[in-house]
Amino acid sequence: MDSEDRISALLARLHQASPAGFAIALHVRFTSPKYLFQSYAKDWLDTYSREGLVLHDPVVRWGFENEGTIRWRDLADPAGVMTRAREFGLNHGTVIALARNGKRSMAGFSRSDRDMTDDEIAGLEADLGELHDLTESVEALSPAVHMTLKQMSIYLTHG
């Protein structure tokens, strides 16, 4: 399996493990990721963007300041971003952040029905690490990968 096929397979597995959606920022430099994958519902993405919630998002803040994992319920949320997210079915989730070779990647994964188990979080962390490694040297994903992601309702933004 080539790198692009493996990237698509990993994103499909992460998508399945996060039925309420995810946001994955890979190889963040300053404040911009090389790749940003999002599978949250469009109404949440539109609200998040329109209201500038990234500026107050405890998921993003934790991802920049830490490495490892934390459940959403354990995040400080003075601006109420997580409360707002619950209005869109984003009831439970986890943040995963890693730094390797001077590059940082972070992600928020969510479910509407229950907290993720420790084993599920460990699997997400391993998959995010592999995705980080695979995309480190990829300059641009092919149009075929873009189409596959679109079919899975995963939005891709190049940094």
PADOVEX-445152 format. One record per atom (N, C-alpha, C): x, y, z. Coordinates in pm, whole numbers, plus 32768, in hexadecimal, padded with zeros to 4 digits. Each point is the difference from the previous one (the first is absolute). Layout:
<filos>
XYZ ...
</filos>
This chain:
<filos>
80567F8A8000 7FAA80768000 805A807C8000 7FE8805B7FA1 805480787FFD 7FD28064806B 804E806B8011 7FE68060806B 7F76803F7FF6 7FD780267F87 7F7D80407FF2 7F8E7FA18021 800D7F837FD8 7F997F9D8024 7FFC7FED8097 80747FFD8040 80067FEF8091 7FC580798046 801B80787FCE 7FC6807A8038 7F677FF97FF7 7FCC7FDA7F8C 7F6F7FF47FEF 7FC67F99805F 80457F8F800F 7FD07F95805A 7FFE80308091 806880468028 80058034808A 7F9180658019 7FEA805A7FA1 7F9580638011 7F777FBC8004 7FEE7F987FB2 7F817FB68003 7FED7FBF8089 806B7FC78038 7FF67FC08083 7FE68068806D 804280737FF9 7FE9806A8061 7F7280377FF5 7FCF80097F86 7F77802E7FE7 7F9C7FA08040 80177F807FF1 7FA67F9B803A 800680038099 807580188037 801180018092 7FCC80808041 7FE280657FAF 7FD080828032 7F7E80237FBA 7F947FBA8021 7F8580127FB3 7FC5808D8004 802380528064 7FCF808A8002 8061805F7FBB 80747FCD7FD4 805C80507FB3 808780138041 8059803B7FB2 8086801F8030 803880787FB7 806A8038803B 805580637FBE 808F7FD5801C 804D7FF27F96 808B7FD3800C 805880697FBC 805B803B804D 806080627FCD 80897FC08003 803A7FEE7F89 80817FBC7FF4 807080627FE0 80707FEF8044 8079804E7FE7 7FE38096800B 7FD180268076 7FDE808C8019 80818050800C 800680687FB1 8073805C8003 7FC780888027 80318037806D 7FC88079803C 7F6F7FE28025 7FA0802E7FB1 7F737FDF801D 7FB97FBB7F8C 80497FDF7F95 7FC27FC77F89 802F7F707FE9 7FA17FA47FEB 80287F767FE3 80227FED7F6C 80567FA17FE5 801B7FD97F76 7F827FC27FC5 7FC07FA9804D 7F807FC47FD8 7F9D80108072 7F84801E7FDD 7F9380058060 7F907FAA7FC9 7FDF7F958048 7F937FA67FDB 7F9080158064 7F8680127FCF 7F8C80148058 7F8B7FAC7FD0 7FBF7FBF805E 7F897FB27FDB 7F8680268054 8009806E804A 7F8C802F804A 7F9180297F9F 7F8680028031 7F8E80297FAF 801380917FD1 7FD3801B7F87 801280847FC4 7FC380708055 7F8D7FE78041 7FC3806A8050 805980258078 80467F9E803A 805E8020806C 8079804A7FC8 80387FD27F91 807480427FC5 7FDF80917FDC 7F8880167FCA 7FD780897FDC 7FF28058807D 7FC27FCA8068 7FF0804B807D 8087801E803E 80557F9B8006 8086800D803A 804F806E7FB9 7FF980017F7C 804680647FB1 7FC1808A8010 7F7E80087FF1 7FB880808006 801480468087 80027FB1806D 800B80398085 8091800A8032 805F7FD87FAC 808D800A8026 80247FAF807B 7FC47F8A800C 80137FB08079 808D7FC88010 804B7FF87F92 80897FCC800A 805380538062 7FE18080800D 804B8057805A 7FED7FDC8092 7F947FB88020 7FDF7FDE808A 7FF77F6A8017 801D7FB17F9B 7FEB7F708006 80657FBC805E 7FCF7FBF806B 805D7FBE805B 80447F867FC1 7FC47FC57F9B 803E7F907FB9 807F80327FBA 7FF4806F7FBA 8072803A7FB8 806A80308064 7FD580458066 805F80348064 804D7F8C8040 7FBB7F978029 80427F8E803F 80617FBF7F9E 7FD87FF27F82 80557FC37F9C 8081804B7FE7 7FFC8084800C 807980517FEF 805B7FFB807B 7FC57FED8075 804C800B807C 802F7F7A803A 7FD07F907FC9 801A7F7F803E 801F7F957F98 802B7F8D8032 800B7F877FB0 7FB87F92804D 7FC77FA27FB4 7FB87F92803F 7F6D80087FE1 7FAE7FD78061 7F6F7FFC7FEB 7FB780398079 7F8880327FE7 7FA7802C806A 7F717FF77FCB 7FA67FD98057 7F727FFE7FDA 7FC8808E8007 7F9F801D7FA9 7FC580847FFE 7FC880288088 7FC67FA18047 7FC080208081 806580368065 80827FE87FE9 8067802C805E 804180847FD7 7FD1803D7F96 803780807FD1 7FBC80748047 804D80668020 7FC6807E802F 7FC480457F86 7F878037800E 7FBA803C7F8F 7FBB8082802A 804F80668024 7FC2807B8032 7FA880477F9B 80197FF07F7F 7FB180467F9A 7F857FB07FD5 7FF17F848031 7F897FB17FE0 7FFE7FC37F75 80737FEE7FC2 80067FC67F79 7FCB7F708002 80257FB38066 7FD27F748006 7F6A7FF9801A 7FCB805E804C 7F6F80078015 7FBC801B7F7B 8037805B7FB4 7FC980207F7B 80087F857FA5 80707FB78006 80127F887FAD 7F967F96801F 7FDB7FF4807E 7F9A7F9C8026 7F79801D7FBD 7FE6807D7FDF 7F8580227FB8 7FFD7FBE7F76 80757FD67FCE 800C7FC17F7D 801F7F6A800C 7FE87FC78077 80147F718013 808E7FD68021 805880608016 808B7FE18023 80097FF78098 7FCE7F928036 7FEF7FF08090 807A7FC98048 804D7FAE7FBE 80737FBE803E 807480047F9D 807980068035 80717FFF7FA5 80847FFA8048 806680007FB0 80887FFE8033 805880577FA8 80698036803C 8066804B7FB8 807E7FAC8003 80467FFD7F91 80817FBD7FF8 806280617FC1 80738010803E 806880597FCC 80867FB88006 804F80137F97 80857FC47FFE 8061805F7FBC 807E7FEE8021 806B804D7FC1 80717F9F7FE1 802780007F81 806E7FAB7FD2 8053804D7F9B 80827FF28009 805B80417FA2 7FE380947FF0 7FDD8041806D 7FE6808F7FFD 7F7B80277FC2 7FA97F9F7FE6 7F7D801D7FC3 7F927FD0805E 7F978051800B 7F917FE2805A 7F847FDE7FAE 7FB97F98802D 7F7D7FDE7FC8 7FA07FF08074 7F8280227FE8 7F9B7FF58069 7F797FE27FC1 7FA87FC58053 7F7C7FDD7FCD 7F9B7FFC8071 7F85801A7FDB 7F8E7FED8058 7FA57F997FBE 7FDB7F99804A 7FA97F947FCF 7F837FFD8057 7F8A7FEB7FC3 7F8680098050 7F9B7F927FE2 7FAD7FEE8065 7F8D7FA57FFA 7F8A804A803F 7F897FDC7FD9 7F8B803C803F 7FC77FA6806D 801F7F7D7FFC 7FBC7FA08055 80457FDD8083 808680078005 80477FD58079 8091802D7FF9 80407FFC8076 809080198003 80497F917FB7 8074801F7FCC 80557F9B7FC2 80487FB3806F 80187F817FE7 80487FAE8061 8096801E7FF6 804A7FD68064 809180127FFD 803D7FB87F87 7FCD7F897FE1 80337FB67F8B 7FE280497F7E 7F89803A7FF5 7FDD804D7F88 805C807A7FF2 80198043806E 805980757FFC 808D7FD67FD9 802F7F918035 80867FCE7FDB 80067FE27F6B 7F967FC77FC7 7FFB7FE47F71 800180807FAE 7FB48065802B 7FFF80817FBB 808B80408005 80407FF78072 8086803A8010 80657FBC7FA3 7FF97F7C7FF7 805B7FB77FA7 7FE680267F6E 7F8180087FDA 7FDD80237F76 802A80907FDF 7FED805C805F 802B808A7FE9 809880067FEF 80497FB58051 80917FFC7FF3 802D7FCD7F78 7FBD7F977FD0 80227FCB7F7B 7FDD80657F94 7F8D8042800D 7FD880657F9F 806580747FFF 802C80298075 80668069800C 807F7FD67FB4 802D7F868017 807A7FD07FBF 7FF07FF57F68 7F8F7FCB7FD4 7FE97FED7F70 7FF780837FB3 7FC88066803F 7FEA807F7FBA 80768060800F 80657FD8804B 807380588016 804580237F7D 800D7FA07FA6 804980197F83 7FA5800D7F86 7F7D7FF28012 7FA2800E7F8F 7FE880947FE6 801A802B7F87 7FEC808D7FDE 7F6F80207FE1 7FBE7FAA7FB4 7F7480177FDD 7FBD7F7A7FE6 7F877FF38030 7FB47F867FE8 7FC380047F75 7FF47F8D7FC3 7FCE7FF77F77 7F6A80227FF9 7FCF80237F89 7F7180177FEF 7FAB7F878026 80347F877FEC 7FB57F878025 7FEB7FFA8097 80668025804E 7FF180028092 7F9D806C8029 800780757FC0 7F9F806A801B 7F727FCE7FEA 7FE87FB87F93 7F7B7FCD7FE1 7FD47F9B8069 80597FA88029 7FE07F9D8068 7FD880468081 804C80658028 7FE18049807A 7F7980477FF5 7FE7803C7F8E 7F8080447FEB 7F8C7F9E800B 80117F887FCA 7F987F9A8008 7FE87FD48090 806680088053 7FF17FDE808E 7FD580798052 7FE380707FBC 7FDC807E8042 806F8032805A 807C7FF07FD4 807380368048 803480747FAE 80028075803F 802F80787FBD 8097800A8011 804480257F96 8091800A8002 802A808D7FDC 805680398051 803980827FE4 80977FF08001 8042802B7F96 809380027FFF 802E807E8043 806A7FF38050 803980768042 8058804C7FA2 
</filos>
